[in-house]
Amino acid sequence: MEETMLSGSEFDEEVADIRSSIVNKKNEMGEMALFIASEKGHLEVVKELMQYLTKEGISIKNLSGFDPFHIAASQDHKEIILALWEFTSG
């Protein structure tokens, strides 16, 4: 069986696709990792995850009808709300 070697850009693209699929994976409540990081107040994790999300991805709602903005606001995580807002409006 012959292995195919990817070029640098092909490898980077494949890694980005894998990261995106992991970051956008939903749990049984319809929540992605961004929901949990927003709830727990992990600003640096939120910023890292946003690199792999689309603006539409940030507005996805869980099964309860809440998006990451709602989750962060319910916990009074102002820095996370601001980071999410800057990402979606920029």
N, C-alpha and C positions, 0 to 999 in steps of 0.2 A: 504494500500500500504506500503510495507516494504522498508525502506531505507537501502542501502548498505554503510557501512563505509569502507573507504579506509585506508590501512595501511600507515605509514609515507612515505615509498618509493613510493608507488602507488600514493599517493597524490602529492608528489613532481614531479613525472613523468607527471601526468595530468596537473599540473600547468605549467610545462616546455612546454608541447605540446600546451597549450592555448597561452602562451607567444609567442612561435614560430609562430603560425598561425596569431597572431595579427601583429607581427613585419614584417612578410613576406607578409602581405596583400597589394595589389596594388590598387592605385586609377585609375581614368579614363585615366590618362596619362601613366599608367604602372609603376608608381613610388611607392616605399615603403617609410616608415618613414625615412630610412637611406638617401634617396635622399634629403629630405627636411632639415634634420639636417646637411647634408654636404653642402647644398647651403647656409644655414643661419649661418654656422660657429659654430655650437653647438658641440664642441669637446667632452664634457662629455656625451652628448646624443648619439653621434656616438659610443663612447666606450661602453656605456651601451647596445645599440642595437646590436653591434657586438657579444655580448655574446650569442645571440640567432640566429645568422646567420651562414651559411656555407661559405666556401671560394667561392663556386660557386654563392651563393646568393649575394655576394658583387659585382660580375661581371655582374649581370643581367642589361640589358639595358632597358631604357624606350622607349616609342613609337617614340621618336626623335633619338634614337640610342645612347644615352648617358648613361654611368654608373656613380655610385657615384664618381669615380675618376675624370671623366670629369666635373661633377657638381662642385666639390670642387676646381678643377683647374681653372674653369671659374671665380670663385670668389676669387682666390688667397688665399685659406685657406690651407696653407702649412702644418700646424699641422695635419689637417684632412687627407691630402694626405699621410703624413708619417704614421699615425695610420692605414689607410687602407692598405698601402703597407706592413707594418710590419705584419698585420694580415694575408694577403694573402701569404706572403713569409715565414711565420713561421711555 
